[in-house]
Amino acid sequence: MNTILIAFISLLILKYATSTLLDVLNLGYVKRQSAAVPKGFSDFIDLPTYQKSIEYTEAKTRFGLVSNFYDSIILAVVVLSGLLPWLYTSLSATFGFGIWGQTLVLFLIAVILGLPGMPFEWWSTFRIEERFGFNKSTQKLWVVDKVKGFMLGFGIGYPLLALLIFLVTSAGDLWWVWGFTVFFLFQLVMVVAYPMFIMPLFNKMEPMAAGELKDRLFALAERTGFKAQTILVIDGSKRSGHSNAFFAGFGRFRRIVLYDTLIEQMSHEELEAVLAHEIGHYKMGHIPKMILLSGITTFAMFGLLGWLAGGTWLAEAFHFSTAVAEQFVPVLLLFMLLSGLLTFWLSPFSSLWSRKHEYEADAFARDAMDSSEPLIRALRKLHKENLSNLTPHPIYSRFYYSHPTLLERESSLIDS
């Protein structure tokens, strides 16, 4: 067995073992606290609801343990069995080695490799989410969403990947710089285009109806220096009982979107605090910072891809023939499949940076509302209604959580 395969197997086992250990650690930590509502939570959540949140965490974690094992086995089989070279060679024999043919081969292989995960997506929606009262979707809607996603992926991804392959064949050794430029510009376009054109294909998004709530929210936007043209309400209840709010776009294309479930669950003052938090992300410059980080990461990934594509050793290590290994698509396929074994270890760092942004947005909201109480009440309702894990293991939350825990956020709001 060559060194590359040994490295792959080692990284796969290490990632699987680490993620499994974190899940088991978190699950045991949560279950040990299930007998009574922990101190600090009893004034907003009763014991049955708290225990239901633990059951929800347990169900998702056990499902995650199974799906993680399954995904690891599938990846090992695809990479080690020779299936990937066989798929590539067979499809290339049919569609050719030209730019459009290779793009189609790449797209079809991506679709085929995504099929084994479909039953797990279905089970998550119609068994786990259904069991805890969150799923509002139907079988028909779920299938329609998948078909729409496929069509969008093909319509947008096919020409983009074709352009990348064209750059590889025509832009010389620095093709990866041009590839990065194209994909980064595409990311910028999607920041604006996604909430404006793509999300409406799946959900109805309408300006908030006139009334007291709209007046309060626009007054908040005015006094915080956020010139909002509209606040959108999305029909999240069409698919899920979960609630949320988010900020998208930048410049004059910025949009604040509130879930209809969130509006149903919260008072006007609490919604005002949630909006203040989202405005805080804008005022603190979090969107440009995240775009900059994404750009740096994308540049590094394209640089690595350019280096890997400079030789045939990677593809040959995973059973591609020498002639086929000279093609770009096999390297790109392997890069897409294997990069997660490395980026997994970056999760704690991205989570740390994201939590810093959340603290800053919380502080902005507190100052905008002249009190921490409205935001604390809103956060408590969000956690209660979504059956969020109120007591995650500290190591687990540091590794995965993009948001601080509820107690951490409350402590920061009160103490700072």
Sequence and secondary structure as in RCSB ss.txt:
>XXXX:A:sequence
MNTILIAFISLLILKYATSTLLDVLNLGYVKRQSAAVPKGFSDFIDLPTYQKSIEYTEAKTRFGLVSNFYDSIIL
AVVVLSGLLPWLYTSLSATFGFGIWGQTLVLFLIAVILGLPGMPFEWWSTFRIEERFGFNKSTQKLWVVDKVKGF
MLGFGIGYPLLALLIFLVTSAGDLWWVWGFTVFFLFQLVMVVAYPMFIMPLFNKMEPMAAGELKDRLFALAERTG
FKAQTILVIDGSKRSGHSNAFFAGFGRFRRIVLYDTLIEQMSHEELEAVLAHEIGHYKMGHIPKMILLSGITTFA
MFGLLGWLAGGTWLAEAFHFSTAVAEQFVPVLLLFMLLSGLLTFWLSPFSSLWSRKHEYEADAFARDAMDSSEPL
IRALRKLHKENLSNLTPHPIYSRFYYSHPTLLERESSLIDS
>XXXX:A:secstr
  HHHHHHHHHHHHHHHHHHHHHHHHHHHHHTT SS  TTTTTT  HHHHHHHHHHHHHHHHHHHHHHHHHHHHH
HHHHHSSHHHHHHHHHHHHH SSHHHHHHHHHHHHHHHHGGGHHHHHHIIIIIIHHTT B   HHHHHHHHHHHH
HHHHHHHHHHHHHHHHHHHHSGGGHHHHHHHHHHHHHHHHHHHIIIIIGGGTS EEE  SSHHHHHHHHHHHHTT
   S EEEE GGGTBS   EEEE  GGG EEEEEHHHHHHS HHHHHHHHHHHHHHHHTTHHHHHHHHHHHHHHH
HHHHHHHHTTSSHHHHHTT  HHHHTSHHHHHHHHHHHTHHHHGGGHHHHHHHHHHHHHHHHHHHHHHHTSSHHH
HHHHHHHHHHTT  SS  HHHHHHH SS  HHHHHHHHHH 
